[in-house]
Amino acid sequence: MPDVITLILTDHETFRRRFAELEKLRDDPTAAGVLWAELSAHLEVHASAEEEHFYPAMLERIDDAEDETKDAIGDHDDIREGIRRAAAAEVGSDEWWAAVQEAREANDHHLEEEEQDDLAPFLQNVPADVRQQIGERFRAFQREHAHGAGLSYEDKDPDEYVEQHTG
């Protein structure tokens, strides 16, 4: 069974690589649009899987995880805002590239914080068998919602999210 930490970090590396690939396609809006469609869906599936499986487990198992969780949910909302802005712009336009860059910067910020502030304590404090159980649910969620199927791409209020998952 996969460890949820490994699954999350694998996605992080994929995001970094795909954003770098996207940057090389500035002169090919068609290819950039295809890559962005795949990448933006993957970003949403990943964020939604974390919100469904990782962050509730973190709130349950890591002391004082509320602020870090709120920050992560807010980061997901920032990424979604860039995705929505890109969807509203003509692919390849300056506005589209600015929205893609907004999503990239929000994602880069999120990955750095998540890797330092969320994944490390989870790895240290949650037993491997539990991480693997969460990983299996995380992976099943990603399969079920491949390419963003059935996901709303809507923001979540960080305070409400934490309240929902701690009470």
Stockholm file with secondary structure:
# STOCKHOLM 1.0

chainA/1-167         MPDVITLILTDHETFRRRFAELEKLRDDPTAAGVLWAELSAHLEVHASAEEEHFYPAMLERIDDAEDETKDAIGDHDDIREGIRRAAAAEVGSDEWWAAVQEAREANDHHLEEEEQDDLAPFLQNVPADVRQQIGERFRAFQREHAHGAGLSYEDKDPDEYVEQHTG
#=GR chainA/1-167 SS CCCHHHHHHHHHHHHHHHHHHHHTTTTCHHHHHHHHHHHHHHHHHHHHHIIIIIHHHHHHHSTTCHHHHHHHHHHHHHHHHHHHHHHTSCTTSHHHHHHHHHHHHHHHHHHHHIIIIIIHHHHHHSCHHHHHHHHHHHHHHHHHTGGGTTCCCCCCCHHHHHHHHHC
#=GC SS_cons         CCCHHHHHHHHHHHHHHHHHHHHTTTTCHHHHHHHHHHHHHHHHHHHHHIIIIIHHHHHHHSTTCHHHHHHHHHHHHHHHHHHHHHHTSCTTSHHHHHHHHHHHHHHHHHHHHIIIIIIHHHHHHSCHHHHHHHHHHHHHHHHHTGGGTTCCCCCCCHHHHHHHHHC
//
